[in-house]
Amino acid sequence: MEMIKVFGLPFSACTATVLACLNEKEVAYQVIPVDILAGDHKRPPFLSINPFGQIPAVQDGALTLIESRAIVKYLAKKFQGSTCDLLGKTIAEQAVVEQWCEVESQKFNPPFYAIIEQVFINPMKGLGPTDELLLDRNVEKLGKVLDVYEERLSKSKYLAGDSFTLADLHHLPYLHYLVNAVGKGDLVFSRSNVHAWWEDISSRPAWKKVAHNMKLPSLPCIPSQK
């Protein structure tokens, strides 16, 4: 079987999500770096792979996919019979997984991204100092989302039930940066169930292989990613 090609960078949260899924499925892959510091993501030949100029992108034989959430769902379905099940076994279980994936996308991700934008991205781009009011507002928003998680995780080990699924995997790179890079780990550590969940999912061998390489650059650029 031809090796899956992943176009991206190790510190890109969306690339990390795809790599974590591939590791969970024990699928061989090749990472092809896209030099976004040189602007290669906005020029051919990468634009022929993703015309939006964003990482990651994946090639699996003749199939090319973009958008990390679509990519990991494809991988989880294609390799559903191998290793752990990331989608849920019944229609009801799959619906709950989908629900919490949507929560991550629509509720968790927006305030998280606003936080990392203020703490890391904007300063690196030279867009001025952190807007502390905006930062505090989004820390509060994210805290309210994690309060819901805290309640949910008091009733189940993982977001979608008793098994690790895509609902949990999607959170890994963002929580990693929240805890290790932007100084907002208290949002996790102050909630006992969220903290226990984070300690569990971040200790998975598949994730550790990815997290080891997630080092944010100290350069005035960050990849456009989806």
N, C-alpha and C positions, 0 to 999 in steps of 0.2 A: 504494500500500500504506500502511495506517495505521501511524503511527510507534509503535514500542514504548515503553511507559511504564515507567520504573524508579522505584519508590518507595524512597527510602533517603537516604543521606548520603555525600559523597565520602570522609570519613575512616573509614567503616565498612569493615572488611576484606572482609566478605562482599559488600557493595555493589560494592566495587572489583573483586572477582573477576568479577562480572556485567558491569561496564562494560568491563573488559579483553577479555572474550570478544566483546562487541558490537563493540569497536574492531577486534579481529582479523578479524572477519567483515565489517567495513566496513558495518555496519547502522545506519541512522539511529535515534536514540532520544531520548527526553525524560526528564530526571531531575526527579522531583517530590519536593522535600524533605519529609521527615517530621520535624517539630520535636520530637525526642525530649527536648530540654531542657525543653520545656513539657509533656511527657508525652503528646503527641498520638499516639504509637504504642500507647498503652494505652486510647485512647478512640475512639468513632466519629468520623468515618467510616472511619478506617484499620482498625479491628477488623472491619469488613465485608469488607476485602480480605484481611487475615491475622488470624484470630481468636486466634492466639498472641501477637499484639502484638510481632512481631519484624521487623526489616528485613534484607534487601530483600524486595520483592515486585515482580512483573512482570505487566503486562497487555499481551497481544498480541492485539488485537481482542477477541473474546469470551472468550479464555482468560486465566485468572489463575493464576499459579504463585507458590509460596513455596519456601523452602529453596534456597540459592545453588547447591549442587551439582546439584540437579535442574534448576535454571534453565539453568545453562551447558551441561548435557548436551542439554537440549531445543534450545537455540540452535545448538549445534554440529551437531545432527542436521538441524534445519530448514534451515540455511544451509550444508550439507555441500558443496555444489557450488561455493561461492564461496571465493575466496582460499585460505588454508592449511587443510589438513585437520587437525582437532584430535582426531579419534577413532581414527585408524588405518584403513588401507584394507582389510586382510584380517581374518578372524575372529581369527586368532592375534594380529595387531597390536592389535586392539581389546581383546582379553583382557589384554594387557600394560598397555595404557593404564588399563583398569579396575583392574588390580592395584595400580598405583602411585597411582592416585587413592584407593584404599582405604588404602594405606600412609600417605598424607598425612592422611587423616581419622582413622585409628585409632592411628597411631604417632607422627607428627610433631605434629599439632595439639594433643593433650592436654598435653604438657610445654610447648609454646610458649605455650599459653593460660595455663597456671599461672605462667609467667614474667612475661608482660605483666600478669597480674592482680596479682602481687606488686609489680612495679616501677611500674605506672601506675594500674591500675583501683582497687585498694583504697585507695591514698593519696588519689586524687581523690574517692573516696566517703567519706573520713574514717573508714576502718575500721582505723586504727592503722598503725604503722610496718611496713615490709617484714619478713616472716618470713625472715630470712637463711638459716636451715637449710632451709626449704622451697624457697626460691629456688635454693640450691646443689644440692639434690636433683634439681630439674627441669632445671637447666642440665646436670647430669651425664646425665640421661635423654635429653635432646635431643642431647647430644654423641654418645651411643651410636647414636642413629638416624642422625645425620649421618655417622658412621663407615661405616655401611652404604651411605649415599648415595655417599660418597667412593669406595668399592670399585666400586659400580655405575657411577659416572661415569668410572671409569678404563677402562671397556669400551665405553661409548656416550656420544655427545655430550649426549643428553637422557635423562631417566629411563626413558622407554618405548622408546628406540631412537635413531635418527638424525634424527628430526623433532620439532619442538616440538609438544606436545599438551596436552590438558587436565591431564595428570599434572604438567606443569611450571607451567601457568597457575595452578593451585590454590595453589601455593606463593608466588606473587609478593607478595601483600599482607602475608603473615606474615613473609617474609624481609625485606621492605621495613622493617617496624617493628623486626624483630630487629636489623637493621643500623643504622637511622637514628634509632630512638626509645628503645630500652631499654638501650642500651649493651652489647649482647652480640654485636656484629659479629664478634668473634674466633672465635665458633663457626663462622662462614662462612670468614673470612679465613685461619684456621689450617689449612684443608683445601684443598689446591691445586685439586683437581678440582671440589669444591663451589664454591670461589671463582670458578673459570673459568665454571662453569655459571651462577652468579648474575650475573656480569658480562654474559654472553650474554643471558639472558632479561630482565634488567632494562633492557637497551639497546634492546629492541624498541619501535618507535614507538607501537604500540598501548598498551603499558604506560606509556610516558613521559607520555602524555596523562592517564592516571589518577593516576600517582604525583605529578604536579605539584600536585594538589589534595588530597593526603592529609596534612592537617595536623591533628594531634591537638588537641582543645580543651583549654583550661586551666580547665575548669569541672567541678564535682563530679558529672559524669554521663557515662555512656558507653552507646551504644545496645545493646539486646538484639538479637542478630543470629544468623542461621543460614544 
